[in-house]
Amino acid sequence: MIEGGPTLNWHMLHDKLVDEIRLITCRSSVGGSDTPSLVGGMHINSEEEMIRLNLKKYYMCGSNLVSEFDILYDEV
């Protein structure tokens, strides 16, 4: 399990070292042009370069939504 920022997340995904992503969505929102995203450092030139996700399950944990995804590295 890693709990990293955008740069570490990008390198782990780019090197295909992640099997699953678990996102926790809280009841508040933070934004702005200087707010970090989930994955940083990722520049893609086409849709084929995107890392695909498959939603495995989702559930509520208190007032937070938890979404679990498998990584589909070789999907186009």
C-alpha positions in Angstrom: 0.0 0.0 0.0 1.3 3.4 -0.8 -0.2 6.7 0.2 1.8 9.1 -1.9 1.4 12.3 -3.7 1.0 12.9 -7.4 4.6 12.3 -8.3 5.0 9.0 -6.5 1.6 7.8 -7.8 2.6 8.6 -11.4 5.9 6.7 -11.1 4.3 3.7 -9.5 1.6 3.5 -12.2 4.1 4.2 -15.0 6.3 1.4 -13.8 3.2 -0.9 -13.6 3.7 -1.5 -9.8 0.1 -0.9 -8.9 -2.6 -3.6 -9.0 -5.5 -1.6 -7.5 -6.5 1.9 -6.7 -8.8 2.6 -3.8 -10.2 6.2 -3.8 -12.0 7.7 -0.8 -14.3 10.6 -1.7 -15.1 12.9 1.1 -18.0 15.3 1.5 -15.9 18.3 0.8 -14.1 19.7 -2.2 -10.8 21.4 -2.7 -9.8 23.0 -5.9 -7.7 25.6 -7.7 -5.0 25.7 -10.3 -2.3 24.9 -7.7 -4.1 22.0 -6.1 -2.3 18.7 -6.7 -4.1 16.0 -8.6 -4.2 12.3 -7.9 -1.5 11.6 -10.6 1.1 14.2 -11.6 3.8 14.2 -14.2 1.7 12.3 -16.7 1.6 13.9 -20.1 -0.2 11.9 -22.8 -0.4 12.5 -26.5 -3.3 10.2 -27.2 -6.1 8.3 -25.6 -4.3 5.0 -26.1 -1.6 6.1 -23.6 -4.2 6.4 -20.8 -4.1 3.9 -18.0 -7.5 2.2 -17.9 -9.4 1.4 -14.7 -12.0 -1.2 -14.0 -14.4 -0.4 -11.2 -14.4 -3.5 -8.9 -16.7 -2.3 -6.1 -17.9 0.8 -4.2 -19.4 1.3 -0.8 -20.0 3.9 1.9 -17.7 4.1 4.9 -19.5 6.6 7.2 -20.1 9.6 5.0 -17.3 8.8 2.6 -17.6 6.9 -0.7 -14.9 4.3 -1.2 -14.3 3.1 -4.8 -12.0 0.2 -5.7 -10.5 -0.1 -9.2 -8.3 -2.7 -10.9 -5.6 -1.4 -13.2 -5.8 -2.5 -16.9 -2.4 -1.6 -18.2 -2.6 -3.4 -21.5 -6.2 -2.4 -22.4 -6.8 -0.1 -25.3 
